[in-house]
Amino acid sequence: MSSVPPDFRTPGQHDVDRILYSSAYRRLTGVTQVVAVGERQLFHNRLAHTQKVAQLSRRIAQFLNAHPDSTGGLRNVPGGRIDEDCAEAAGLAHDLGHPPFGHIAEKALNERCDDVGTDGYEGNAQSLRIVTKLSVRRNLRNLDLSDRTLNAILKYPWMSDHPEPPAKGKWGAYLTEREVFERVRGVRSSDIQQSVEAEIMDWADDISYAVHDLEDFYRAGFINLYGIQTDEVVRAEFFGRALAEWDGALWPEEQAREEFNEIQFQIKTVEGPFDGSMKARATVNELGSSLINLLVSSSRLDADGRLLVPDKLRRQVHFLKQLTWQFVINEPSLATLQVGEVKVINDLFESLFTWLSTEKKRPQRLPTRLHDLRTMAVDEDYPDEDARNGRVVADYISSLTEDQAMDLHARLHGYTRGSVQDTWVSY
């Protein structure tokens, strides 16, 4: 009889592997980053974004571990070293709770969950719920991740019932996950400070959003980088709108303009619209690489072991992210699609909630996953049956890809006859 060899992996490496092999992770290939999955072959979907957040998280952690003299605060990090594996695992897990169609669907689900008496819906809290309760590994209903990784996943390390949340409309755990939240946070369960690995994941997420979406939409012809450099009207209009979207501390216009000009210097190599040529592809790759190198290598630890990113860089990242907002997200062509996507989510929630609430005699007729989620939720504490069913429906919708959401919506509303041979709802 062969024996099982001793495990050579650290807890953090275990966590990376378990997330990578989970169905919740694979699902992200069918979920929006900014535009719909399949819109263009080379746009980032949510899985590609997640992979790059994980890679950047590891690289930032490695950079900080490798430069103790310049960072200064490693002695105050647990164990004297940032856990690079936990930082990577947090990057892999950070968007598992992202519903079909992205943040607009997150908002719609939050409103629907509020309506039926649950403590709302938040993608980051859903990520924690997925890895600790909804995922299946062998005979376990969780991924059995280490507490350090679970703490690193907590981008918003407070519960949904926090009386004064630092970020409006954001939280890291539902009431149903209070026990695991308090265990992971330990004596710091009332503290709202991220762990250092969570800070790294959060910064990596910002970098990826700012740089990789910029690359996507410059290539696609949406973001007019050349016009910002050469056309005063385009530049002034973008600057004014981007500055108006800043919701942080005071940012005097003169200082903002100076920092905007520094970002313009970073994109000076762009000489015109993207034309697909070798030179254009090399230029956009060089732009992304230089921005990432700048943002990663500027990271430091303070004396208390907290991630320290210069305020100027955070403000400049705001400008980079605003390029996507002003040239893509705020455009009518995307906004009209999003109105329809919100309707799909609202219709799905209403139909599934009604079906779940009224189907008593033949529960086997429900979609299999929905039925399983209801069975699991029986052991959880909710104010009433409506609140329980609302959470179950939200759990189910957030487990779908966008194609599955559209297909199920069409089935439930008679837009297509479908086929009994389309069996994805049965598993």
N, C-alpha and C positions, 0 to 999 in steps of 0.2 A: 504494500500500500504506500503510495507516495504521500509525503508530508508537505504541508504548505510552507514555503520558505518564509523566513522572517521578513516583515515589511520594512523596506528601506526608506519609505517616505515620511517626511515630517507631517504634522497635522495640516499645515497650510497647503502642502502638495496634495494631500488627500482631498482637501476642499476644492482645489483647482480641478482635479480629475472628476470629482463627483458633479460639479456644475457643468463641465464640458460634456458629460455624458447624459445629462438630464434632458427630458423632452421639453421642459420649459425653455431651456437654452436653444434647442434646435428650432423651436417655434419662432424665434426672433427673425429668422430668415424671411418670414412672411409678414413682417410688421414694418410700418412706416418709420423712416427717420425724419424726413421733411415732406417729401412727395411720395405718392403711392408706390408700393412695391411693383416693379415691372414697368414703371413709367419710362425709364431709360436704363439701358443695360449696365452702365457704370455708376449710377447713383448709389450712394451708401444706403443699404437698408439698416434696420436696427441691429441685426447681427454683426454686420461689418463695422458699424459704429462701436458696438460692444467690444469686439476683438481689439480695436485700436485703443479704447479706453483701458482695457486690461494691459495691453502692451506698454502704454505710456505710464500706467500706474507702477508697473514693475521697474521701468527705466528710471522713473523719478526716485523710487525707493532705493534702487541700486546707486544712483548718483549721490544721494544723501548719505548712504552707508559708506561710500567710497571716499567721501570728503569730510571726515569728522572735524578736521581743523577749521574748515570754513563754515561748517554748519553749527558747531558748538553745542548742540543740545542733545546729542545721542545718549549722554549719560543719564538723561531724564526720560528716555524712552524705555518702556518695559523690556527687560533683558539687555538693555544697552544697544539694541540694534532694531531697526525697522524690519518687520517681517515681510520680505519681498513677495513671498507666496501668498500671504493674506491680502496684501495690497492688490495683487493680480486677481485673486479670487473675488475680491470686492468689485473690481472692474467688470469681471465676467457676470456677476450677479446683479449689478446695480439697476439694470433695466428689465429684469425678468417680469416685473409687474406692469410693464408698459402694455396698455390695452391695444386692440386694433385701432388704427387711425391716430394714435398718439395722444398728445395732450388735450386736444379738443374732446376726445372720447373720455379721457380721464375726468375732465370737468363735468361732462354729461353724467357719467356714472356716479360721481360724487353727489350731484343734485338728486339723482334718483334714489341713491342709498339714504340720503338725508330724509327724503320724502317718506320712506317706509320705516324710519326709526333706527337705522344703524348709525354708527359713528363715521359715515361717509366713505369715500373711496379716495385713496392716494397711491400713486404708483410705487413709491418707495416703501410704504407700509405693506403693499401687496407683494413686493419682492421678498420682504422678511417672512410674510405668511406663506409664500410658496416654498421657500427653502426649509422652513421649520414645521410645516403642517400639511401642505397640499401635494408636494412631490412624493413619489413612491420610489424607494430604493430597497431592493430585495423585499423583505416583509415589513419595512418601516414606512411610516407616513411622513418622512422628512429626509433630508439629505445628510443628516448627522454631521453638520459642519462644526468646526471648533468655535468656541466662544470668541476668540480673537477675530476670526473672520466675520462672525455675525456682528460684532461690534464695528468692524470696518465697513460693513454694508450699510450701517445706519448713517446715511447722509444727513438726516434730520433726527438726532438722538433724543427725541421726546415723544410722549404718547399723544394720541389724538385728543385726550382730555386736558392737555396742558393749558393752564389758565391764561398764559401770555406767551404764545408761540413766537419765537424770534423771526420766523419766516411765515408770513400770512398764508393760510391755506395749505401748509405743508406739515407733515409729521412722519415719523418713522415706524410707528407701530399702532395697530388697532387695539381696542380694549381686549379682544380675544387673545392677543399675544402678550398680555401684560406679564405673565409669569416668565416667559422666555426673555422678554425685554429686561425685566428687573434682574434676572440671573446674569445676563450678559453684561449689563451695566454695573452690577454689584453695588458697592457703596456709592457709586456715582449715578445711581438711577435717577436722581433728581437734578443731576448736572446736565447742561445742554452743550457741553464741549465735545466735539467730535474726537475720536481717537486719531492718532497721527496717520494710520493707514486709511481711515475714512477721509481725512483732509486731503491726502494724496489722491485718492480715487476721485474726489470732488473736483480737484484742480485738473486732473487728467480728463475728466468729462468736459470741463470748460474748454480745454485746449482742443480736444477732438471736435467738439461742436464748432468752435471758431474756425479751425484750419481746414478740416476735411469737408465741411459743408461749403466753405468758400471755394475750395478746389472744384467740387462737384458743379457748382452753379456758374463758376467762371467758364469751365469747359462747355457747359450747356448753353452759354450765351446769355444767361440771365443777369449776372453781376458784371457791371460795366467798370472794371478796374481801370481800364485805359481812360475812360471818360472822366473818372474821378481825378486822375492826374492832369488831364489836359483841358477839361471844360469847367470853367469857373462856376457856371450855373449848376451843373450836375454836382460838383463838389460842395457848393454852398447848400444846396437842397438836402443832400445826404447828411452833411454835418449837422444842420439844424434839427433834422428829425432824430438823428442818433443821439444828440445831446439831450433832447427832450425826453428820451426814453430812459435816461440814467436815473435810477431811484436810490442811489447811495448817498453818501455824505456830500457836502457842498463841493462843486466842481466848477470853479470860475471859468467863464468862457475863454479867456485868454490862455489859461493853462490847458484847457481841453483842446484848443486849436493847436497849440504847440505839440501836444501828445498825439493828436491826429496827424500832424505833419510828419512825426517820427514813423508812424505806421505807413504813411504814404511812401516814405523812403524805403521801407521794407519791400514794397511792391513795385518799385521803380523799374525792375527788370521786365515787367509786362509791357510789351510794345504795341499791343493792339488786341482785337478780339481773338479768341481761341479759334484756330483754323485746322487743328488736327495734325499739323506738320510736326516733324521730329523736333524742330526748334521750339515750337509752342509747347509740346509735351515736356521737353527738358526744362523749359522756363517755369511751368507750373509746378513741376516736381521740386525744382530748386527753391521756389517760393515756399512751398509747404515745409520742406526740410529746414530752411533757415528760420522760419517762424517757430517750429517745434524745438529746434536746438536752443533758440533764445529763451523760450518759455520754460523748458525743462532745466537748463543750466542756471537759470536765475533763482531757482528754488533754494531755500535755506531752512534750517531749524533755528528757532530762537532758544534762549537759555532754558526754557521750560520744556523743550522737546516738542514744540508746536510748529507746524509748517508755516514758514514765513515767505510770502510772495510779495514783492514790492507793489505798493498800491498803484503805481503808474502802470505796471504790467497788467494788473486786473482791469484798469480803465481802458487800456489799449485792446485787451481781449473783448471788452464791450464793443468797441468800434468794429472789430472783426466779425463778431456775432451779428451786429446790426447790418452788415452788408447782406447777410442772408435774410434778415427780417425785412429790410426796406426794399430789396430788389426781388424777393421771392414770396415770403410768407404773407406780406401785406398786399400782394397783387390779386386782382379780382379773379384771375384764372384759377388760383389755388383756393381763394376764399369761397368761391361758389361750390367747389368740390367738398370743402369742409362742412358747409351747411348741409349737404346731402348725407355726409358721413355721420354727423350728429343725429340726423333723423334715423338712420339705420340703428345706431346704438340705442336711442330712446325707444324705438319700436321694438327692438329685440328685448330690451329690459321689460317693457310692459307685457309683451306676449308671453315670455318665459315665466315672469312672475305670476301672471294669471293662471297659466297652465300648471305651474308648480303648486299653486295654492288650491287648485280645484281638482287635480288628479289624485284621487284617493284610492279608487278601486283597482286601477291598473298602473301602478307607478313604473312598471317595466316598459311602458310606452314612451316614457321620457327619454331624451338623449342619455346614453349610458353614463357619460361623465357627469351630467347634471344630477342624475339619480345618486351616483356615488358621493358627490359633494353634499347632497342633502343628508345622506346617511351619516357622513362624517360630522356634520354640523350639529347633529342631535346632542352631542356631548358638550357643546359650547354654550355659554351663558349669554342669552339675548333677552331684551325686554319683553318680546312677544314673538308670535309665529311670523308676523309680517317682517319684522327685523331679521329674523333668521333666514327667511326665504329671500329677502333682499340681498343679504350677504352671499348666499348660495348662487343666486343669479349673477351677481357681479363677479364672483369667482369663476363662474363658467364662461361668461363673455370674455373675461380677461385671459382665458386659456386658448382662445381662438386666434387663428391667423386672420388676415383681412379677407382672403378668399373664402374662408369658412364662414365668416360673419356675413358676407354678402350672400353666399349660397343659402345659409340658414334663414336670413331675412326674406329672400325671395320665396323659399318654401313656405314659411309661416304666413306670408301675406299673399300667396296665390299668384306671384309674378311669374312663376315657372312651375311646371308640373313635376320637374325633377324625375327621379327614378328610384325605385326600391333597391336598385343595385348600387346606388351611391351610398355606401355604407359607413362613411366616416363618422356619422353621428352615433354609430353603434359601438365605437371604441374610443 
